[in-house]
Amino acid sequence: MLAGASDVSIQVGRSCPGLGERLRDATATAHRELDAQMSAFDLTVFSGYRRFLQASAGALLPLEAALVDAGVARMFPDWPERTRSAAIGADLDQLGREAQATVSVSPLTPGGIIGTMYVLEGSRLGARFLLKTIADAADPRIGEATAYLSHGVGKRLWQSFLAKLASDVGCDEDEVIEAARSAFAAFERAADRA
C-alpha cells in the first residue's frame, strides 16, 4: 500500500501554501511546448513509439539519478514505488533498444527535488491518455511494451504528491519553479536528440 501523505515529511524551511497552482501557472508554457514536441512522435507505429520511449528515457534517467543523488528517498520514502527507470528500460529492451541518458542535469537542492518530482509525477496523467492512443496501434509489440506508461496505474501517486505540496513542504518557491522548468527543458532536449 502507498504511504499516505502524512507518512512523509519534508523539513527544509518554510511552508509554501498554494505551491501546486503556482507551479502549474509558472510552467504552463513549458508544458505546452513539451506536449507539442512529443506529439510529433506517432505512438501507433513501432518506430514512433520507440523514439518516444528513447526521448523519454533520455531525460527520465538523468533526472531520476539526480533525485537519488539529492536524497529523494528522505523526502519521499515511497520513492521505490515512484521510480520508473527500470520500467522504461524494460520497455526499450523489449523493443530492441537500450535506455540511455541523453541529456545532463544539474545537481538538485531540496527545492529542486520538489520541482523535478512535480514534472515526473505529473507526467503520469499524460501517460493515461497515451495508453489510450497506443491501444489503437496495429503492431502488437507496442502494446507489449507499456511498463513505463502504465507504471503506478491504480495507485494514488499523483494525489499523494499533491497532498505533500499542500502540506508543510517547506521550500524556496523560486527554486522549486526553476527546477520544474529545468525538468521540462531536459525532456525537450532529449526529444530533440531522439
N, C-alpha and C positions, 0 to 999 in steps of 0.2 A: 504494500500500500504506500502511496505517495505521502511523504511527510507533509503535514499541514503547515500553513504559513507561520503559525505560532511556534513551530518547532525550529524555525530558522531565524536567527537574528543577525543583523549586520550593525556593527557598532564602530563607526568610523567618524562620527561627527554629528551634525545637527539633522533634524527631521526635514524631509522635503515633501510636504503635502502637495498633492496635485501634480506630482512629477510625471506620471503617465501621460496626462493630457499635454503637458509642456513638451515631452519627448515626441509625442505624435505630431504636434504642430511644428516643432523645430526640425523634424526630419521628413516632413511630408514631401518636399521636393525631391530629396534624395531617394525616398521610397518610390515615388512615381517614376523617376528616371531609371532606377534599377528594374522595376517591373517592365518598363518599356523595352529595356535592353534584353532582359531574359525572355520576353515574349517572342523574340526573334528565333528562338530555338523551337522547332516543330517537335513537340514531345510525342507525337503519334507515329513518328518514323524512327527507326533504330538509331541512325546516325545523329539525328537531332536530340533525341533523349540522352544518348551517351555524351554528347557535347555539353548538354545542360548539366549532367551529373559531374563531368570533369570541371566545368566552370564553378559549380557549387563547391566541390571538394577543394579547388584551388584556393578558396577563401576560408572555407569552414575549418580545414585542417590547421592552418596557422592561427586562426582566431581561437580555436579550442585549445591549442597548445599554449597560447599566451594567457588564456584564462587559467589553465592549470598552473603555469609558472607563477601567476599572480595570487594563487591561493583560493580559487573559486570554491573549492570544497569547504573551506571555513565559512564562507558566506552562504553557500548552498550545499548543505550536507547531502542532498539528493542528487548531486552532480552526476553520479554514475547512471541515474535514470534519464538524465538530460543530454548527455554527450552523444553525438551522432557520427563521430568519425569512423567508428567500426562499421556502422550501418552503411554509410556511403561507400566505404572501402569494399564491403561485401557486394554491393550493387555493381560497382565498376568492375570488380573481379569477375562477376557473372557475365558482364558484357565485354570481357576481353581487354580491359584496361586496368591500369594501376592508379589508385587515388594518389594524387600528388599536390603538395602545396605549390602554388604558382605565384603567390604574392608574399611579401613580407609585411609584418605588422609590428608596431611598436609595443614595448612592454606596457602592461596595464597597471593603473593605480586602482584603489578600491572603487572610485567613481567610474573608472574605465571598465571594471568588471560589470557594473550595473548597466552601463550604456551598451556594451557588447552583448550582454545577455538579453537586453531588450530586443535587439535586432534578431538574434538567433532564435529566441523563444517566439517572437512574433512571426517568424518565417513558417512556423508550424501551421498558422492559419492559412497561409497561401498554399501550403502543401496539400491541404484538404481539397482545395479547388483543382490543383494539378493532378491529384489522384483521379478525379472525375474525368479530366481531359485524357489521361492515358488509358482510361477504361475503354476508349474507342479505338485504341491502336490495334491494327491488324496483326502486327508482329507479336507473337506470344512472349518473346524474350523480354519485351518491355514490361509487361505485367508481372513477370517473374523477378524483376529487379526493383522492388519498391520499398525496401527496408528503410531507406532514408526518408522518403516522403511519408511513409506510414508510421514512422517512429513516434511513439508516445500517443498514438490514437487510443482513445478510451481513457486516458489519464487526464488529469486536470493541470497539466504543466503550465499552460499559459495563465490560467486563472490563479494558480498559486504564485506565479511570478508577479502578476498584477497586485495580488494581496500584499506581497512583500514590498512592492513600490509604495502602496498606500500606507504601510506601517512605518515605523520609525527606522527607515533605512540609513539615515544619516549620510550626507553626501555633499559634494561640491557640484551643484546643479550644472554649471557650465562644463565641468569635467565630464559629467555623465552624458550630456548632449553631444559634446565633441567626440566622445568615444563612439556613440551611436552613429554619428555621421561618418566617422572613420571606418566603422564596420561595413556600412553600406558601400563606401568607396572601395573597400577591399573586394567586395563581391563584384563591383563594376569592373575593376582592374582584372580580376580573374576571368570574367566573361569576355573581356577584350582579347584575352590570350587563348581562349578555348577554340 
